[in-house]
Amino acid sequence: LEEERVVLTGDTLFAGSIGRTDLPGGDLEQLRSSILDKLLKLPDDYVIYPGHGPSSTIGVERRLNPFVRSFMDSRKVL
């Protein structure tokens, strides 16, 4: 929904959290890649609508989501 600056994140990215990878089929590296290489490439003003829970924006999650920040920090080290 590019013209509306909205992204449906399903169970990948939540307000203040990320999807679980401890369930069958869960893959931490795939989740990390989806967040870093796809979602965080979007502008900060894009609104995220997760599969459940409150909406947020890419910018808020980039700045305040501890899991996203950890992924970003680990990418800097590599």
mmJSON file of the N, C-alpha and C atoms, coordinates in Angstrom:
{"data_MODEL":{"atom_site":{
"group_PDB":["ATOM","ATOM","ATOM","ATOM","ATOM","ATOM","ATOM","ATOM","ATOM","ATOM","ATOM","ATOM","ATOM","ATOM","ATOM","ATOM","ATOM","ATOM","ATOM","ATOM","ATOM","ATOM","ATOM","ATOM","ATOM","ATOM","ATOM","ATOM","ATOM","ATOM","ATOM","ATOM","ATOM","ATOM","ATOM","ATOM","ATOM","ATOM","ATOM","ATOM","ATOM","ATOM","ATOM","ATOM","ATOM","ATOM","ATOM","ATOM","ATOM","ATOM","ATOM","ATOM","ATOM","ATOM","ATOM","ATOM","ATOM","ATOM","ATOM","ATOM","ATOM","ATOM","ATOM","ATOM","ATOM","ATOM","ATOM","ATOM","ATOM","ATOM","ATOM","ATOM","ATOM","ATOM","ATOM","ATOM","ATOM","ATOM","ATOM","ATOM","ATOM","ATOM","ATOM","ATOM","ATOM","ATOM","ATOM","ATOM","ATOM","ATOM","ATOM","ATOM","ATOM","ATOM","ATOM","ATOM","ATOM","ATOM","ATOM","ATOM","ATOM","ATOM","ATOM","ATOM","ATOM","ATOM","ATOM","ATOM","ATOM","ATOM","ATOM","ATOM","ATOM","ATOM","ATOM","ATOM","ATOM","ATOM","ATOM","ATOM","ATOM","ATOM","ATOM","ATOM","ATOM","ATOM","ATOM","ATOM","ATOM","ATOM","ATOM","ATOM","ATOM","ATOM","ATOM","ATOM","ATOM","ATOM","ATOM","ATOM","ATOM","ATOM","ATOM","ATOM","ATOM","ATOM","ATOM","ATOM","ATOM","ATOM","ATOM","ATOM","ATOM","ATOM","ATOM","ATOM","ATOM","ATOM","ATOM","ATOM","ATOM","ATOM","ATOM","ATOM","ATOM","ATOM","ATOM","ATOM","ATOM","ATOM","ATOM","ATOM","ATOM","ATOM","ATOM","ATOM","ATOM","ATOM","ATOM","ATOM","ATOM","ATOM","ATOM","ATOM","ATOM","ATOM","ATOM","ATOM","ATOM","ATOM","ATOM","ATOM","ATOM","ATOM","ATOM","ATOM","ATOM","ATOM","ATOM","ATOM","ATOM","ATOM","ATOM","ATOM","ATOM","ATOM","ATOM","ATOM","ATOM","ATOM","ATOM","ATOM","ATOM","ATOM","ATOM","ATOM","ATOM","ATOM","ATOM","ATOM","ATOM","ATOM","ATOM","ATOM","ATOM","ATOM","ATOM","ATOM","ATOM","ATOM","ATOM","ATOM","ATOM","ATOM"],
"id":[1,2,3,4,5,6,7,8,9,10,11,12,13,14,15,16,17,18,19,20,21,22,23,24,25,26,27,28,29,30,31,32,33,34,35,36,37,38,39,40,41,42,43,44,45,46,47,48,49,50,51,52,53,54,55,56,57,58,59,60,61,62,63,64,65,66,67,68,69,70,71,72,73,74,75,76,77,78,79,80,81,82,83,84,85,86,87,88,89,90,91,92,93,94,95,96,97,98,99,100,101,102,103,104,105,106,107,108,109,110,111,112,113,114,115,116,117,118,119,120,121,122,123,124,125,126,127,128,129,130,131,132,133,134,135,136,137,138,139,140,141,142,143,144,145,146,147,148,149,150,151,152,153,154,155,156,157,158,159,160,161,162,163,164,165,166,167,168,169,170,171,172,173,174,175,176,177,178,179,180,181,182,183,184,185,186,187,188,189,190,191,192,193,194,195,196,197,198,199,200,201,202,203,204,205,206,207,208,209,210,211,212,213,214,215,216,217,218,219,220,221,222,223,224,225,226,227,228,229,230,231,232,233,234],
"type_symbol":["N","C","C","N","C","C","N","C","C","N","C","C","N","C","C","N","C","C","N","C","C","N","C","C","N","C","C","N","C","C","N","C","C","N","C","C","N","C","C","N","C","C","N","C","C","N","C","C","N","C","C","N","C","C","N","C","C","N","C","C","N","C","C","N","C","C","N","C","C","N","C","C","N","C","C","N","C","C","N","C","C","N","C","C","N","C","C","N","C","C","N","C","C","N","C","C","N","C","C","N","C","C","N","C","C","N","C","C","N","C","C","N","C","C","N","C","C","N","C","C","N","C","C","N","C","C","N","C","C","N","C","C","N","C","C","N","C","C","N","C","C","N","C","C","N","C","C","N","C","C","N","C","C","N","C","C","N","C","C","N","C","C","N","C","C","N","C","C","N","C","C","N","C","C","N","C","C","N","C","C","N","C","C","N","C","C","N","C","C","N","C","C","N","C","C","N","C","C","N","C","C","N","C","C","N","C","C","N","C","C","N","C","C","N","C","C","N","C","C","N","C","C","N","C","C","N","C","C","N","C","C","N","C","C"],
"label_atom_id":["N","CA","C","N","CA","C","N","CA","C","N","CA","C","N","CA","C","N","CA","C","N","CA","C","N","CA","C","N","CA","C","N","CA","C","N","CA","C","N","CA","C","N","CA","C","N","CA","C","N","CA","C","N","CA","C","N","CA","C","N","CA","C","N","CA","C","N","CA","C","N","CA","C","N","CA","C","N","CA","C","N","CA","C","N","CA","C","N","CA","C","N","CA","C","N","CA","C","N","CA","C","N","CA","C","N","CA","C","N","CA","C","N","CA","C","N","CA","C","N","CA","C","N","CA","C","N","CA","C","N","CA","C","N","CA","C","N","CA","C","N","CA","C","N","CA","C","N","CA","C","N","CA","C","N","CA","C","N","CA","C","N","CA","C","N","CA","C","N","CA","C","N","CA","C","N","CA","C","N","CA","C","N","CA","C","N","CA","C","N","CA","C","N","CA","C","N","CA","C","N","CA","C","N","CA","C","N","CA","C","N","CA","C","N","CA","C","N","CA","C","N","CA","C","N","CA","C","N","CA","C","N","CA","C","N","CA","C","N","CA","C","N","CA","C","N","CA","C","N","CA","C","N","CA","C","N","CA","C","N","CA","C","N","CA","C","N","CA","C","N","CA","C"],
"label_alt_id":[null,null,null,null,null,null,null,null,null,null,null,null,null,null,null,null,null,null,null,null,null,null,null,null,null,null,null,null,null,null,null,null,null,null,null,null,null,null,null,null,null,null,null,null,null,null,null,null,null,null,null,null,null,null,null,null,null,null,null,null,null,null,null,null,null,null,null,null,null,null,null,null,null,null,null,null,null,null,null,null,null,null,null,null,null,null,null,null,null,null,null,null,null,null,null,null,null,null,null,null,null,null,null,null,null,null,null,null,null,null,null,null,null,null,null,null,null,null,null,null,null,null,null,null,null,null,null,null,null,null,null,null,null,null,null,null,null,null,null,null,null,null,null,null,null,null,null,null,null,null,null,null,null,null,null,null,null,null,null,null,null,null,null,null,null,null,null,null,null,null,null,null,null,null,null,null,null,null,null,null,null,null,null,null,null,null,null,null,null,null,null,null,null,null,null,null,null,null,null,null,null,null,null,null,null,null,null,null,null,null,null,null,null,null,null,null,null,null,null,null,null,null,null,null,null,null,null,null,null,null,null,null,null,null],
"label_comp_id":["LEU","LEU","LEU","GLU","GLU","GLU","GLU","GLU","GLU","GLU","GLU","GLU","ARG","ARG","ARG","VAL","VAL","VAL","VAL","VAL","VAL","LEU","LEU","LEU","THR","THR","THR","GLY","GLY","GLY","ASP","ASP","ASP","THR","THR","THR","LEU","LEU","LEU","PHE","PHE","PHE","ALA","ALA","ALA","GLY","GLY","GLY","SER","SER","SER","ILE","ILE","ILE","GLY","GLY","GLY","ARG","ARG","ARG","THR","THR","THR","ASP","ASP","ASP","LEU","LEU","LEU","PRO","PRO","PRO","GLY","GLY","GLY","GLY","GLY","GLY","ASP","ASP","ASP","LEU","LEU","LEU","GLU","GLU","GLU","GLN","GLN","GLN","LEU","LEU","LEU","ARG","ARG","ARG","SER","SER","SER","SER","SER","SER","ILE","ILE","ILE","LEU","LEU","LEU","ASP","ASP","ASP","LYS","LYS","LYS","LEU","LEU","LEU","LEU","LEU","LEU","LYS","LYS","LYS","LEU","LEU","LEU","PRO","PRO","PRO","ASP","ASP","ASP","ASP","ASP","ASP","TYR","TYR","TYR","VAL","VAL","VAL","ILE","ILE","ILE","TYR","TYR","TYR","PRO","PRO","PRO","GLY","GLY","GLY","HIS","HIS","HIS","GLY","GLY","GLY","PRO","PRO","PRO","SER","SER","SER","SER","SER","SER","THR","THR","THR","ILE","ILE","ILE","GLY","GLY","GLY","VAL","VAL","VAL","GLU","GLU","GLU","ARG","ARG","ARG","ARG","ARG","ARG","LEU","LEU","LEU","ASN","ASN","ASN","PRO","PRO","PRO","PHE","PHE","PHE","VAL","VAL","VAL","ARG","ARG","ARG","SER","SER","SER","PHE","PHE","PHE","MET","MET","MET","ASP","ASP","ASP","SER","SER","SER","ARG","ARG","ARG","LYS","LYS","LYS","VAL","VAL","VAL","LEU","LEU","LEU"],
"label_asym_id":["A","A","A","A","A","A","A","A","A","A","A","A","A","A","A","A","A","A","A","A","A","A","A","A","A","A","A","A","A","A","A","A","A","A","A","A","A","A","A","A","A","A","A","A","A","A","A","A","A","A","A","A","A","A","A","A","A","A","A","A","A","A","A","A","A","A","A","A","A","A","A","A","A","A","A","A","A","A","A","A","A","A","A","A","A","A","A","A","A","A","A","A","A","A","A","A","A","A","A","A","A","A","A","A","A","A","A","A","A","A","A","A","A","A","A","A","A","A","A","A","A","A","A","A","A","A","A","A","A","A","A","A","A","A","A","A","A","A","A","A","A","A","A","A","A","A","A","A","A","A","A","A","A","A","A","A","A","A","A","A","A","A","A","A","A","A","A","A","A","A","A","A","A","A","A","A","A","A","A","A","A","A","A","A","A","A","A","A","A","A","A","A","A","A","A","A","A","A","A","A","A","A","A","A","A","A","A","A","A","A","A","A","A","A","A","A","A","A","A","A","A","A","A","A","A","A","A","A","A","A","A","A","A","A"],
"label_entity_id":["1","1","1","1","1","1","1","1","1","1","1","1","1","1","1","1","1","1","1","1","1","1","1","1","1","1","1","1","1","1","1","1","1","1","1","1","1","1","1","1","1","1","1","1","1","1","1","1","1","1","1","1","1","1","1","1","1","1","1","1","1","1","1","1","1","1","1","1","1","1","1","1","1","1","1","1","1","1","1","1","1","1","1","1","1","1","1","1","1","1","1","1","1","1","1","1","1","1","1","1","1","1","1","1","1","1","1","1","1","1","1","1","1","1","1","1","1","1","1","1","1","1","1","1","1","1","1","1","1","1","1","1","1","1","1","1","1","1","1","1","1","1","1","1","1","1","1","1","1","1","1","1","1","1","1","1","1","1","1","1","1","1","1","1","1","1","1","1","1","1","1","1","1","1","1","1","1","1","1","1","1","1","1","1","1","1","1","1","1","1","1","1","1","1","1","1","1","1","1","1","1","1","1","1","1","1","1","1","1","1","1","1","1","1","1","1","1","1","1","1","1","1","1","1","1","1","1","1","1","1","1","1","1","1"],
"label_seq_id":[1,1,1,2,2,2,3,3,3,4,4,4,5,5,5,6,6,6,7,7,7,8,8,8,9,9,9,10,10,10,11,11,11,12,12,12,13,13,13,14,14,14,15,15,15,16,16,16,17,17,17,18,18,18,19,19,19,20,20,20,21,21,21,22,22,22,23,23,23,24,24,24,25,25,25,26,26,26,27,27,27,28,28,28,29,29,29,30,30,30,31,31,31,32,32,32,33,33,33,34,34,34,35,35,35,36,36,36,37,37,37,38,38,38,39,39,39,40,40,40,41,41,41,42,42,42,43,43,43,44,44,44,45,45,45,46,46,46,47,47,47,48,48,48,49,49,49,50,50,50,51,51,51,52,52,52,53,53,53,54,54,54,55,55,55,56,56,56,57,57,57,58,58,58,59,59,59,60,60,60,61,61,61,62,62,62,63,63,63,64,64,64,65,65,65,66,66,66,67,67,67,68,68,68,69,69,69,70,70,70,71,71,71,72,72,72,73,73,73,74,74,74,75,75,75,76,76,76,77,77,77,78,78,78],
"pdbx_PDB_ins_code":[null,null,null,null,null,null,null,null,null,null,null,null,null,null,null,null,null,null,null,null,null,null,null,null,null,null,null,null,null,null,null,null,null,null,null,null,null,null,null,null,null,null,null,null,null,null,null,null,null,null,null,null,null,null,null,null,null,null,null,null,null,null,null,null,null,null,null,null,null,null,null,null,null,null,null,null,null,null,null,null,null,null,null,null,null,null,null,null,null,null,null,null,null,null,null,null,null,null,null,null,null,null,null,null,null,null,null,null,null,null,null,null,null,null,null,null,null,null,null,null,null,null,null,null,null,null,null,null,null,null,null,null,null,null,null,null,null,null,null,null,null,null,null,null,null,null,null,null,null,null,null,null,null,null,null,null,null,null,null,null,null,null,null,null,null,null,null,null,null,null,null,null,null,null,null,null,null,null,null,null,null,null,null,null,null,null,null,null,null,null,null,null,null,null,null,null,null,null,null,null,null,null,null,null,null,null,null,null,null,null,null,null,null,null,null,null,null,null,null,null,null,null,null,null,null,null,null,null,null,null,null,null,null,null],
"Cartn_x":[0.837,0.0,0.882,1.751,2.76,2.16,1.111,0.532,-0.064,-0.425,-0.974,0.088,1.31,2.433,2.097,1.606,1.179,1.819,2.211,2.714,2.061,1.588,0.995,2.114,2.477,3.644,3.302,2.028,1.651,2.276,2.939,3.608,5.119,5.566,6.996,7.422,6.739,7.111,5.877,6.018,4.953,5.433,4.525,4.899,5.685,6.981,7.833,8.302,8.039,8.422,8.599,8.899,9.034,8.321,8.204,7.562,8.374,7.682,8.333,9.005,10.159,10.863,11.022,10.429,10.545,9.438,8.562,7.48,7.923,7.258,7.627,7.651,8.713,8.877,9.516,9.737,10.362,11.825,12.293,13.673,14.17,15.03,15.513,16.236,17.059,17.804,16.871,15.837,14.866,14.102,13.733,13.039,13.927,15.179,16.134,16.291,16.437,16.597,15.355,14.184,12.942,12.843,13.211,13.122,14.184,15.432,16.521,16.519,16.303,16.478,15.212,14.08,12.83,12.113,11.711,10.903,11.677,12.919,13.667,14.188,13.979,14.305,13.208,12.052,10.933,11.174,10.585,10.715,10.093,10.597,10.16,8.673,8.041,6.634,5.655,6.151,5.253,4.619,3.312,2.585,2.615,2.95,2.902,1.617,1.007,-0.165,0.191,0.525,0.86,-0.386,-0.158,-1.258,-2.173,-1.637,-2.435,-1.67,-2.373,-1.758,-1.839,-1.283,-1.391,-0.521,-0.883,-0.063,1.112,2.044,3.216,3.716,4.936,5.573,6.948,7.466,8.818,9.809,9.661,10.584,10.565,9.376,9.274,9.929,9.667,10.258,11.773,12.24,13.689,14.36,13.698,14.285,14.052,12.891,12.509,12.354,12.217,12.003,13.338,13.449,14.736,15.22,14.318,14.704,15.233,14.584,15.038,16.39,16.54,17.823,18.946,18.646,19.638,20.037,19.057,19.359,20.234,19.895,20.662,22.085,22.233,23.562,24.398,23.789,24.538,24.969,24.197,24.555,25.776,25.877,27.015,28.315,28.237,29.428,29.923,28.995,29.371,29.994],
"Cartn_y":[-1.184,0.0,1.248,1.301,2.353,3.754,3.953,5.293,5.767,4.833,5.198,5.191,4.79,4.744,3.85,2.666,1.681,0.35,-0.416,-1.766,-2.71,-3.837,-4.867,-5.837,-5.878,-6.658,-8.043,-8.354,-9.684,-9.987,-11.133,-11.526,-11.336,-10.411,-10.118,-9.02,-7.907,-6.742,-6.21,-6.025,-5.489,-4.18,-3.424,-2.234,-2.686,-2.41,-2.752,-4.187,-4.966,-6.377,-6.914,-8.198,-8.893,-10.23,-10.912,-12.217,-13.268,-14.305,-15.407,-16.341,-16.848,-17.81,-19.158,-19.299,-20.555,-21.544,-21.167,-22.042,-22.813,-23.927,-24.684,-23.778,-23.883,-23.063,-21.714,-21.383,-20.107,-20.084,-18.956,-18.831,-17.423,-17.317,-16.017,-15.261,-15.947,-15.262,-14.729,-15.476,-15.001,-13.798,-13.846,-12.721,-11.481,-11.654,-10.542,-9.939,-10.792,-10.318,-9.575,-10.093,-9.428,-8.035,-7.924,-6.63,-5.666,-6.114,-5.214,-4.898,-5.905,-5.735,-5.327,-5.426,-5.048,-3.93,-4.205,-3.226,-1.956,-2.083,-0.881,-0.096,-0.602,0.162,1.185,1.016,1.939,3.243,4.343,5.614,5.549,6.388,6.399,6.655,7.359,7.708,6.614,5.516,4.407,3.858,3.694,3.12,1.607,0.921,-0.54,-0.997,-1.989,-2.647,-4.116,-4.507,-5.906,-6.794,-8.095,-9.047,-8.876,-8.342,-8.022,-7.01,-6.32,-5.274,-3.926,-2.897,-1.534,-1.3,-0.289,0.132,0.961,1.235,2.043,2.631,3.121,3.555,2.917,2.877,2.352,3.166,4.48,5.339,5.068,4.912,4.623,3.288,2.29,0.969,1.008,1.757,1.898,2.509,3.479,4.179,3.477,2.855,2.408,0.901,0.151,-1.288,-1.952,-2.537,-3.089,-4.24,-4.999,-6.118,-5.612,-4.621,-4.015,-3.35,-2.651,-1.987,-3.014,-4.14,-5.206,-5.744,-5.955,-6.396,-5.369,-4.085,-3.026,-2.974,-3.104,-3.084,-4.268,-5.442,-6.625,-6.487,-5.812,-5.598,-4.681,-3.679,-2.755,-3.48,-4.492,-5.242,-6.11,-6.636,-7.517,-6.702],
"Cartn_z":[0.0,0.0,0.0,-0.976,-1.033,-1.077,-1.868,-1.974,-0.655,0.224,1.531,2.632,2.292,3.234,4.429,4.099,5.087,4.725,5.729,5.495,6.507,6.008,6.854,7.228,8.507,8.919,9.45,9.575,10.047,11.393,11.482,12.725,12.639,11.79,11.665,12.617,12.583,13.39,14.099,15.408,16.251,16.873,17.434,18.192,19.417,19.425,20.554,20.612,19.591,19.635,18.215,18.131,16.849,16.96,15.841,15.824,16.561,16.965,17.674,16.682,17.082,16.236,16.93,18.112,18.847,18.485,17.593,17.149,15.907,15.59,14.382,13.15,12.38,11.185,11.447,12.723,13.06,12.653,12.176,11.703,12.029,13.028,13.476,12.369,11.585,10.525,9.442,9.123,8.138,8.679,9.956,10.58,10.576,10.984,11.006,9.606,8.616,7.243,6.76,7.059,6.649,7.252,8.522,9.201,8.679,8.642,8.243,6.751,5.93,4.486,3.745,4.401,3.74,4.501,5.733,6.467,6.792,7.253,7.633,6.433,5.236,4.026,3.715,4.366,4.156,4.92,4.463,5.18,6.577,7.461,8.86,9.04,8.115,8.317,7.885,7.386,7.039,8.307,8.289,9.42,9.279,10.375,10.363,11.042,10.422,11.0,11.177,12.413,12.662,12.658,12.724,12.743,13.937,15.022,16.207,17.03,17.899,18.707,18.015,18.681,18.152,16.917,16.162,15.028,15.547,14.663,14.992,13.681,13.676,12.432,12.34,11.145,10.949,11.778,11.793,12.543,14.032,14.601,16.037,16.337,15.522,15.77,15.582,14.616,14.398,15.639,16.261,17.409,18.743,18.933,20.273,20.46,19.397,19.539,19.894,21.097,21.524,20.646,20.08,19.221,17.884,17.327,16.077,16.291,17.396,17.691,17.83,18.462,18.593,17.218,16.347,14.983,14.275,14.418,13.768,14.316,15.632,16.249,15.788,15.679,15.248,13.796,12.992,11.591,11.494,12.395,12.39,12.698,13.56,13.96,12.819,12.021,10.918,9.862],
"occupancy":[1.0,1.0,1.0,1.0,1.0,1.0,1.0,1.0,1.0,1.0,1.0,1.0,1.0,1.0,1.0,1.0,1.0,1.0,1.0,1.0,1.0,1.0,1.0,1.0,1.0,1.0,1.0,1.0,1.0,1.0,1.0,1.0,1.0,1.0,1.0,1.0,1.0,1.0,1.0,1.0,1.0,1.0,1.0,1.0,1.0,1.0,1.0,1.0,1.0,1.0,1.0,1.0,1.0,1.0,1.0,1.0,1.0,1.0,1.0,1.0,1.0,1.0,1.0,1.0,1.0,1.0,1.0,1.0,1.0,1.0,1.0,1.0,1.0,1.0,1.0,1.0,1.0,1.0,1.0,1.0,1.0,1.0,1.0,1.0,1.0,1.0,1.0,1.0,1.0,1.0,1.0,1.0,1.0,1.0,1.0,1.0,1.0,1.0,1.0,1.0,1.0,1.0,1.0,1.0,1.0,1.0,1.0,1.0,1.0,1.0,1.0,1.0,1.0,1.0,1.0,1.0,1.0,1.0,1.0,1.0,1.0,1.0,1.0,1.0,1.0,1.0,1.0,1.0,1.0,1.0,1.0,1.0,1.0,1.0,1.0,1.0,1.0,1.0,1.0,1.0,1.0,1.0,1.0,1.0,1.0,1.0,1.0,1.0,1.0,1.0,1.0,1.0,1.0,1.0,1.0,1.0,1.0,1.0,1.0,1.0,1.0,1.0,1.0,1.0,1.0,1.0,1.0,1.0,1.0,1.0,1.0,1.0,1.0,1.0,1.0,1.0,1.0,1.0,1.0,1.0,1.0,1.0,1.0,1.0,1.0,1.0,1.0,1.0,1.0,1.0,1.0,1.0,1.0,1.0,1.0,1.0,1.0,1.0,1.0,1.0,1.0,1.0,1.0,1.0,1.0,1.0,1.0,1.0,1.0,1.0,1.0,1.0,1.0,1.0,1.0,1.0,1.0,1.0,1.0,1.0,1.0,1.0,1.0,1.0,1.0,1.0,1.0,1.0,1.0,1.0,1.0,1.0,1.0,1.0],
"B_iso_or_equiv":[0.0,0.0,0.0,0.0,0.0,0.0,0.0,0.0,0.0,0.0,0.0,0.0,0.0,0.0,0.0,0.0,0.0,0.0,0.0,0.0,0.0,0.0,0.0,0.0,0.0,0.0,0.0,0.0,0.0,0.0,0.0,0.0,0.0,0.0,0.0,0.0,0.0,0.0,0.0,0.0,0.0,0.0,0.0,0.0,0.0,0.0,0.0,0.0,0.0,0.0,0.0,0.0,0.0,0.0,0.0,0.0,0.0,0.0,0.0,0.0,0.0,0.0,0.0,0.0,0.0,0.0,0.0,0.0,0.0,0.0,0.0,0.0,0.0,0.0,0.0,0.0,0.0,0.0,0.0,0.0,0.0,0.0,0.0,0.0,0.0,0.0,0.0,0.0,0.0,0.0,0.0,0.0,0.0,0.0,0.0,0.0,0.0,0.0,0.0,0.0,0.0,0.0,0.0,0.0,0.0,0.0,0.0,0.0,0.0,0.0,0.0,0.0,0.0,0.0,0.0,0.0,0.0,0.0,0.0,0.0,0.0,0.0,0.0,0.0,0.0,0.0,0.0,0.0,0.0,0.0,0.0,0.0,0.0,0.0,0.0,0.0,0.0,0.0,0.0,0.0,0.0,0.0,0.0,0.0,0.0,0.0,0.0,0.0,0.0,0.0,0.0,0.0,0.0,0.0,0.0,0.0,0.0,0.0,0.0,0.0,0.0,0.0,0.0,0.0,0.0,0.0,0.0,0.0,0.0,0.0,0.0,0.0,0.0,0.0,0.0,0.0,0.0,0.0,0.0,0.0,0.0,0.0,0.0,0.0,0.0,0.0,0.0,0.0,0.0,0.0,0.0,0.0,0.0,0.0,0.0,0.0,0.0,0.0,0.0,0.0,0.0,0.0,0.0,0.0,0.0,0.0,0.0,0.0,0.0,0.0,0.0,0.0,0.0,0.0,0.0,0.0,0.0,0.0,0.0,0.0,0.0,0.0,0.0,0.0,0.0,0.0,0.0,0.0,0.0,0.0,0.0,0.0,0.0,0.0],
"pdbx_formal_charge":[null,null,null,null,null,null,null,null,null,null,null,null,null,null,null,null,null,null,null,null,null,null,null,null,null,null,null,null,null,null,null,null,null,null,null,null,null,null,null,null,null,null,null,null,null,null,null,null,null,null,null,null,null,null,null,null,null,null,null,null,null,null,null,null,null,null,null,null,null,null,null,null,null,null,null,null,null,null,null,null,null,null,null,null,null,null,null,null,null,null,null,null,null,null,null,null,null,null,null,null,null,null,null,null,null,null,null,null,null,null,null,null,null,null,null,null,null,null,null,null,null,null,null,null,null,null,null,null,null,null,null,null,null,null,null,null,null,null,null,null,null,null,null,null,null,null,null,null,null,null,null,null,null,null,null,null,null,null,null,null,null,null,null,null,null,null,null,null,null,null,null,null,null,null,null,null,null,null,null,null,null,null,null,null,null,null,null,null,null,null,null,null,null,null,null,null,null,null,null,null,null,null,null,null,null,null,null,null,null,null,null,null,null,null,null,null,null,null,null,null,null,null,null,null,null,null,null,null,null,null,null,null,null,null],
"auth_seq_id":[1,1,1,2,2,2,3,3,3,4,4,4,5,5,5,6,6,6,7,7,7,8,8,8,9,9,9,10,10,10,11,11,11,12,12,12,13,13,13,14,14,14,15,15,15,16,16,16,17,17,17,18,18,18,19,19,19,20,20,20,21,21,21,22,22,22,23,23,23,24,24,24,25,25,25,26,26,26,27,27,27,28,28,28,29,29,29,30,30,30,31,31,31,32,32,32,33,33,33,34,34,34,35,35,35,36,36,36,37,37,37,38,38,38,39,39,39,40,40,40,41,41,41,42,42,42,43,43,43,44,44,44,45,45,45,46,46,46,47,47,47,48,48,48,49,49,49,50,50,50,51,51,51,52,52,52,53,53,53,54,54,54,55,55,55,56,56,56,57,57,57,58,58,58,59,59,59,60,60,60,61,61,61,62,62,62,63,63,63,64,64,64,65,65,65,66,66,66,67,67,67,68,68,68,69,69,69,70,70,70,71,71,71,72,72,72,73,73,73,74,74,74,75,75,75,76,76,76,77,77,77,78,78,78],
"auth_comp_id":["LEU","LEU","LEU","GLU","GLU","GLU","GLU","GLU","GLU","GLU","GLU","GLU","ARG","ARG","ARG","VAL","VAL","VAL","VAL","VAL","VAL","LEU","LEU","LEU","THR","THR","THR","GLY","GLY","GLY","ASP","ASP","ASP","THR","THR","THR","LEU","LEU","LEU","PHE","PHE","PHE","ALA","ALA","ALA","GLY","GLY","GLY","SER","SER","SER","ILE","ILE","ILE","GLY","GLY","GLY","ARG","ARG","ARG","THR","THR","THR","ASP","ASP","ASP","LEU","LEU","LEU","PRO","PRO","PRO","GLY","GLY","GLY","GLY","GLY","GLY","ASP","ASP","ASP","LEU","LEU","LEU","GLU","GLU","GLU","GLN","GLN","GLN","LEU","LEU","LEU","ARG","ARG","ARG","SER","SER","SER","SER","SER","SER","ILE","ILE","ILE","LEU","LEU","LEU","ASP","ASP","ASP","LYS","LYS","LYS","LEU","LEU","LEU","LEU","LEU","LEU","LYS","LYS","LYS","LEU","LEU","LEU","PRO","PRO","PRO","ASP","ASP","ASP","ASP","ASP","ASP","TYR","TYR","TYR","VAL","VAL","VAL","ILE","ILE","ILE","TYR","TYR","TYR","PRO","PRO","PRO","GLY","GLY","GLY","HIS","HIS","HIS","GLY","GLY","GLY","PRO","PRO","PRO","SER","SER","SER","SER","SER","SER","THR","THR","THR","ILE","ILE","ILE","GLY","GLY","GLY","VAL","VAL","VAL","GLU","GLU","GLU","ARG","ARG","ARG","ARG","ARG","ARG","LEU","LEU","LEU","ASN","ASN","ASN","PRO","PRO","PRO","PHE","PHE","PHE","VAL","VAL","VAL","ARG","ARG","ARG","SER","SER","SER","PHE","PHE","PHE","MET","MET","MET","ASP","ASP","ASP","SER","SER","SER","ARG","ARG","ARG","LYS","LYS","LYS","VAL","VAL","VAL","LEU","LEU","LEU"],
"auth_asym_id":["A","A","A","A","A","A","A","A","A","A","A","A","A","A","A","A","A","A","A","A","A","A","A","A","A","A","A","A","A","A","A","A","A","A","A","A","A","A","A","A","A","A","A","A","A","A","A","A","A","A","A","A","A","A","A","A","A","A","A","A","A","A","A","A","A","A","A","A","A","A","A","A","A","A","A","A","A","A","A","A","A","A","A","A","A","A","A","A","A","A","A","A","A","A","A","A","A","A","A","A","A","A","A","A","A","A","A","A","A","A","A","A","A","A","A","A","A","A","A","A","A","A","A","A","A","A","A","A","A","A","A","A","A","A","A","A","A","A","A","A","A","A","A","A","A","A","A","A","A","A","A","A","A","A","A","A","A","A","A","A","A","A","A","A","A","A","A","A","A","A","A","A","A","A","A","A","A","A","A","A","A","A","A","A","A","A","A","A","A","A","A","A","A","A","A","A","A","A","A","A","A","A","A","A","A","A","A","A","A","A","A","A","A","A","A","A","A","A","A","A","A","A","A","A","A","A","A","A","A","A","A","A","A","A"],
"auth_atom_id":["N","CA","C","N","CA","C","N","CA","C","N","CA","C","N","CA","C","N","CA","C","N","CA","C","N","CA","C","N","CA","C","N","CA","C","N","CA","C","N","CA","C","N","CA","C","N","CA","C","N","CA","C","N","CA","C","N","CA","C","N","CA","C","N","CA","C","N","CA","C","N","CA","C","N","CA","C","N","CA","C","N","CA","C","N","CA","C","N","CA","C","N","CA","C","N","CA","C","N","CA","C","N","CA","C","N","CA","C","N","CA","C","N","CA","C","N","CA","C","N","CA","C","N","CA","C","N","CA","C","N","CA","C","N","CA","C","N","CA","C","N","CA","C","N","CA","C","N","CA","C","N","CA","C","N","CA","C","N","CA","C","N","CA","C","N","CA","C","N","CA","C","N","CA","C","N","CA","C","N","CA","C","N","CA","C","N","CA","C","N","CA","C","N","CA","C","N","CA","C","N","CA","C","N","CA","C","N","CA","C","N","CA","C","N","CA","C","N","CA","C","N","CA","C","N","CA","C","N","CA","C","N","CA","C","N","CA","C","N","CA","C","N","CA","C","N","CA","C","N","CA","C","N","CA","C","N","CA","C","N","CA","C","N","CA","C","N","CA","C","N","CA","C"],
"pdbx_PDB_model_num":[1,1,1,1,1,1,1,1,1,1,1,1,1,1,1,1,1,1,1,1,1,1,1,1,1,1,1,1,1,1,1,1,1,1,1,1,1,1,1,1,1,1,1,1,1,1,1,1,1,1,1,1,1,1,1,1,1,1,1,1,1,1,1,1,1,1,1,1,1,1,1,1,1,1,1,1,1,1,1,1,1,1,1,1,1,1,1,1,1,1,1,1,1,1,1,1,1,1,1,1,1,1,1,1,1,1,1,1,1,1,1,1,1,1,1,1,1,1,1,1,1,1,1,1,1,1,1,1,1,1,1,1,1,1,1,1,1,1,1,1,1,1,1,1,1,1,1,1,1,1,1,1,1,1,1,1,1,1,1,1,1,1,1,1,1,1,1,1,1,1,1,1,1,1,1,1,1,1,1,1,1,1,1,1,1,1,1,1,1,1,1,1,1,1,1,1,1,1,1,1,1,1,1,1,1,1,1,1,1,1,1,1,1,1,1,1,1,1,1,1,1,1,1,1,1,1,1,1,1,1,1,1,1,1]
}}}
